[in-house]
């Protein structure tokens, strides 16, 4: 498999890590859209939210359990946004489920 996020998770491609445990990895986005822009991925490949099953949903739960700690370590005490994109129309550019933790600025209410 030629997945860039799998290569980052395995250490084959370096990243600026923020958080890591046996199931997930969080690292700074190389093209940040906000002052704080962290990507959070499961280490096991899941293509998108459309591929979440009863067998792998614990990985998404682990991500959401870690988000408050990751946000706190990034000094996001006044709020933040979590986004995931699914498929071509949803602007998913890397086919490995990932969540964007974005903050450090007042976010607009309008999403599009």
C-alpha positions in Angstrom: 0.0 0.0 0.0 1.3 3.4 -0.9 -0.4 5.5 1.8 1.5 8.5 3.0 -0.2 8.4 6.4 0.7 4.7 6.9 4.3 5.7 6.1 4.1 8.5 8.6 2.6 6.2 11.2 5.4 3.6 10.7 8.1 6.3 10.9 9.2 5.8 7.3 8.3 9.5 6.6 9.2 11.9 9.4 6.5 14.2 11.0 6.4 16.7 13.8 4.6 14.6 16.3 2.3 16.0 19.0 0.9 12.8 20.4 1.5 9.1 19.9 0.3 5.9 21.5 0.0 2.3 20.3 -3.2 3.1 18.3 -3.0 6.7 17.1 -0.6 9.4 16.0 -1.1 13.2 16.0 1.2 15.5 14.1 1.3 19.0 12.7 -0.2 19.5 9.2 2.5 20.6 6.7 0.0 23.0 5.1 -1.8 24.6 8.2 -5.0 26.4 7.6 -5.1 27.9 11.1 -2.4 28.8 13.7 -2.9 25.3 15.2 -3.6 22.6 12.7 -2.9 19.0 13.9 -3.8 15.8 12.0 -4.9 12.8 14.1 -4.8 9.3 12.5 -5.2 5.7 13.5 -2.0 3.8 12.9 -4.1 1.0 11.3 -5.2 1.9 7.8 -8.9 2.8 7.4 -9.7 4.5 4.1 -12.4 6.9 5.4 -15.3 7.3 7.7 -17.2 5.2 5.2 -15.0 2.3 6.2 -15.6 2.4 10.0 -16.9 -1.0 11.2 -17.7 -2.6 14.5 -14.2 -4.2 14.3 -12.3 -0.9 13.9 -14.5 1.7 15.5 -12.5 1.5 18.7 -9.7 3.3 16.9 -12.0 6.3 16.2 -13.0 6.2 19.9 -9.3 6.2 20.9 -8.8 9.3 18.7 -11.7 11.2 20.4 -10.5 10.1 23.8 -7.1 11.7 23.1 -8.4 14.9 21.5 -8.9 16.8 24.8 -5.3 16.0 25.8 -3.9 17.0 22.4 -5.9 20.2 22.4 -4.8 21.1 25.9 -1.1 20.5 24.9 -1.6 22.9 22.0 -3.0 25.5 24.3 -6.5 25.5 22.8 -8.3 26.5 25.9 -10.9 28.6 24.2 -12.2 26.0 21.7 -11.3 24.3 18.5 -12.8 22.5 15.5 -12.5 18.8 14.5 -13.1 18.0 10.8 -12.9 14.9 8.7 -13.4 14.8 5.0 -14.9 11.8 3.2 -14.5 11.1 -0.5 -13.9 13.3 -3.5 -16.9 15.6 -3.0 -15.9 15.9 0.7 -12.4 17.0 -0.4 -10.6 14.0 1.1 -7.1 14.1 -0.4 -5.4 11.3 1.5 -7.4 8.1 1.6 -6.6 7.3 5.2 -9.1 8.5 7.8 -7.8 11.5 9.6 -9.2 14.3 11.8 -8.1 17.9 11.5 -7.9 19.6 14.9 -7.9 23.3 14.1 -7.7 26.3 16.4 -5.8 29.2 17.7 -8.1 31.7 16.0 -11.9 32.5 16.2 -13.5 30.2 13.7 -16.3 31.4 11.4 -19.7 29.9 12.0 -20.2 29.2 8.3 -18.5 26.0 7.2 -18.5 26.5 3.4 
